[in-house]
Amino acid sequence: MVMSLLLNAQDKKPNILFILVDDLRPAIGAYGDSIAITPNIDKLAAHGFRFEQAYSNQAVCAPSRFNLLLGSRSTSSGIYGFGQNFRDYYPDAVTLPQYFKQHGYHTESMGKIFHIGHGTYADELSWSVPHHKELVIEYVDPASKALGFTREEALFSNQDARGLPRGLAWESPDVADEAYADGRVAQRAVNRLRELKSRSDQPFFLAVGFARPHLPFSVPKKYWAMYDESKLPLPTHRVRPEGAPPYAVKYGVEIDQYIPIPTNVTEDAFPDSLSRKLIHGYYAGVSYVDTQIGKVLEELSVLGLDENTIVVLWGDHGYMLGDMGMWTKHVNYELANRIPLIISAPSIVQPGRHTTQLTETVDIYPTLVELAGLPAPQVSQPFDGLSMVPVLKDPEIRIRDHAYHSFPRGGRLGQAIRTDRYRMVKWKKIGDIPETAEYELYDYQHGLAEIRNIAEEHPDVLKELQAILARHPEPRQGRTPSSH
């Protein structure tokens, strides 16, 4: 029986330490990124299990976190954007931490877990104690603060952003880690682990959310100094995919909220000097958050909690970082959707292993439930996840033959099927007849950039992926934002 296999000899339930990182693509040494300086995440990967082909279900913050915490794809829930709160539509939903809470766990969170901002709020029922919110948009350099309260600061605090200035895209003051939210979150996590250690009669589910490398690239100077900007490679392919529908790509949105980015962003709006600075800032943010994660993992070890704690590291979606002329996310392409996912489960998972099994964010919910020896979830919300525990035991096992994700653009919904080799995106207004659909098809055999849409050239492959997509239910119409 799975439960008896996974619980330790004393039938003591394992703790859960869930680390969430905003905007983190697999820019990690353990994932083969030769630029990234990430010794702490690399160490976690060496002690855990690395999913090489894990994907978000939607490449934007709020829906992606609903995908994770509900186990529901956006096309199942109908929640595709900001300004929406899932309990307005699924009042009896049971979130991942809430499920653990119902089974005797102390559940607690800090930093960015649910997306808070843009009309979206936290969920009180998920936690045993009130969520500890921290800043996502933050400046400490006097030159940055001189601009005043900015648009993004307002939006991330659910305030009116009209008439407010743009903020700076980066800063690098000589300050301590704790000058920024992620340093404070790491210290709080360390303190909470010490307290939870003393409550050994109750297992815990501790969710720790970090904001960097999300824009702005506000990171202490010492992390910028870890990289030589002049040696950072530039994207090699900076034009949109040939034959892609015009609505499938994006150049502004989010990044244009920051100075010195042009307000009218096109694919050629980023000269080499600006691109290098942004890439530098992103990697500085990656190393900064790696250090904060290291502090938390070190304390877990010092306290002796590591032997009975399942650790998960998850990035909410990928990041284009200048490829195809695009920055941030909000598209259905590879680099916007591929994510890091590492699971360390002592006595269950053999350390240092990895898999190319295609995995989705929604799979984390049932996987953690099974790892903890809890009964399979029976929840009221749509539930799309599949447990990856068999893969954790044997990396060659295959449960999914594809990963599925979506993103709405241009009044249409793009539904994407990612197999080992191809990605197909079907673009259609929900409810329209099938004949109105447009398709993208890309082959990743020679790299991860979408160079040319080959849908018309390979009707046999297109037909095969259309058949896979036909196994999925019709996407739910988008929900109307709540009145918060």
Stockholm file with secondary structure:
# STOCKHOLM 1.0

chainA/1-484         MVMSLLLNAQDKKPNILFILVDDLRPAIGAYGDSIAITPNIDKLAAHGFRFEQAYSNQAVCAPSRFNLLLGSRSTSSGIYGFGQNFRDYYPDAVTLPQYFKQHGYHTESMGKIFHIGHGTYADELSWSVPHHKELVIEYVDPASKALGFTREEALFSNQDARGLPRGLAWESPDVADEAYADGRVAQRAVNRLRELKSRSDQPFFLAVGFARPHLPFSVPKKYWAMYDESKLPLPTHRVRPEGAPPYAVKYGVEIDQYIPIPTNVTEDAFPDSLSRKLIHGYYAGVSYVDTQIGKVLEELSVLGLDENTIVVLWGDHGYMLGDMGMWTKHVNYELANRIPLIISAPSIVQPGRHTTQLTETVDIYPTLVELAGLPAPQVSQPFDGLSMVPVLKDPEIRIRDHAYHSFPRGGRLGQAIRTDRYRMVKWKKIGDIPETAEYELYDYQHGLAEIRNIAEEHPDVLKELQAILARHPEPRQGRTPSSH
#=GR chainA/1-484 SS CHHHHHSCTTCCCCEEEEEEETTCCSCSGGGTCSSCCCHHHHHHHHHSEEEEEEECSSSSHHHHHHHHHHCCCHHHHCCCSSSCCGGGTCTTCCCHHHHHHHTTCEEEEEESSSCCBTTBCCCGGGCSSCCBCCCSSCCCSHHHHTTCSCHHHHHTTTCCCTTCCCEESEECCSCCGGGSHHHHHHHHHHHHHHHHHTCTTSCEEEEEEECTTSSSEECCHHHHTTSCGGGSCCCSCCSCCBTCCGGGCCSCSSGGGEETSCSSCCTTCCCHHHHHHHHHHHHHHHHHHHHHHHHHHHHHHHTTCGGGEEEEEEESSCCCTTGGGCCSCCSSSHHHHEEEEEEECTTTSCTTEEECCCEEGGGHHHHHHHHTTCCCCCCSSCCCCCCCHHHHHCTTCCSCSCEEEEEEETTEEEEEEECSSEEEEEEECTTSCGGGCEEEEEECTTCSSCCBCCTTTCHHHHHHHHHHHTTSCCCCCCCCCCCC
#=GC SS_cons         CHHHHHSCTTCCCCEEEEEEETTCCSCSGGGTCSSCCCHHHHHHHHHSEEEEEEECSSSSHHHHHHHHHHCCCHHHHCCCSSSCCGGGTCTTCCCHHHHHHHTTCEEEEEESSSCCBTTBCCCGGGCSSCCBCCCSSCCCSHHHHTTCSCHHHHHTTTCCCTTCCCEESEECCSCCGGGSHHHHHHHHHHHHHHHHHTCTTSCEEEEEEECTTSSSEECCHHHHTTSCGGGSCCCSCCSCCBTCCGGGCCSCSSGGGEETSCSSCCTTCCCHHHHHHHHHHHHHHHHHHHHHHHHHHHHHHHTTCGGGEEEEEEESSCCCTTGGGCCSCCSSSHHHHEEEEEEECTTTSCTTEEECCCEEGGGHHHHHHHHTTCCCCCCSSCCCCCCCHHHHHCTTCCSCSCEEEEEEETTEEEEEEECSSEEEEEEECTTSCGGGCEEEEEECTTCSSCCBCCTTTCHHHHHHHHHHHTTSCCCCCCCCCCCC
//
